[in-house]
């Protein structure tokens, strides 16, 4: 798995101080659409590992981060560049649309 699991402990270092754009997938085990999107996220992570850092945040385990990003529905994808949110989307998206977000 090339996705990085993000917690409040590694968020600042791995996301805010990343030298690459970061795609964060906010998800939960019980979320059907999240499970549908997961293989697409894994594929994007594998194919773009030199250009993009792909991260996952389990909203059940990391409620502080979910709250910080005002996650109301999942799956929610957030793109961060230079420590700032530049794009976000809620719901399952096709791979091409996620790549365009980056």
N, C-alpha and C positions, 0 to 999 in steps of 0.2 A: 504494500500500500504506500503510495507516494503522497497521500494527503497527510497533513500534520494535524494532530488533535490539539486544539487550543483551549487553554484554561485561563482563569484570571491570573494565574502565576506566570504563564509564558506569553500572554497576549502582547504586552508592551514590546518585548524583545522580538518576537516572531512576526508581529503584524505592524506595529507602529514604526519600528526601526528596520523594516525590510527594505533591501535595495531593489527588490522586484515588486511589481504589482501583486496584490494579494486578493484571491477570491476566497471568500468565507461562505461556507454552506452551513446555515443554522438548521438543525434537524433534531429529530427524536426517534427513538426505537419504535414507538407505537404509531408513527406517522406513515401511512401507506404511500402517499405521494413522495415522501422523503426517500423511502426505499426504492421507488421507481426511478428517482433522480440519481441515486447513489452511484450506479454503474457509469452514468454519463460523467459525473464529477470525477470518478476514478480515471476514466479515459482521458479527460481533459488534463488531469494532473500528470498522467504518464506521458502524454504526447507533448506537453508544454513545460516540462520540469525545468528547462533551462531559462524560460522566459517569465514564468508565473509561479508564485507560491500558492498552492491550493490547501486550504485549511477547513476543518470541520469543527463546529461548536455544537455540542449536545445541549439543547436548551433546558433539559431537565436537570443536568448536572451543573450548568453554568448560568444560573438565572441572573446573576449580576451582569454578565456580558449581554444576555438577551435583552435585559432591561435597558442597558446602555445604548443598544442599537434599536430600541423600541420595536422589538419583534412581536408582532401581534398574530401573525399566521406563519406557518411553516409548510414547505421549505421556503426559506428566504435566502437569497444570494446577495452578497455585498461585495463590491470591488473597492479596494483601498489602494491609493497611490500616494506615496510621500506622506503617509500618516493621515490622509483625508479620504472620506467616503466620496467616490466619484460616480458610483452607479449602484443601483439596487433593484431587485425584482422579487416578487412573491409568487410562488407557485412553480409547478413543473414547466420547464422551458426546453425546447430542442437545443441540441448541442451547438448548432450554428448561432443561435440567438445568444447563448451564454458566451461564446467566443467573441461575438460582436461587443458584448458588454465590456470585455477586457480591452 
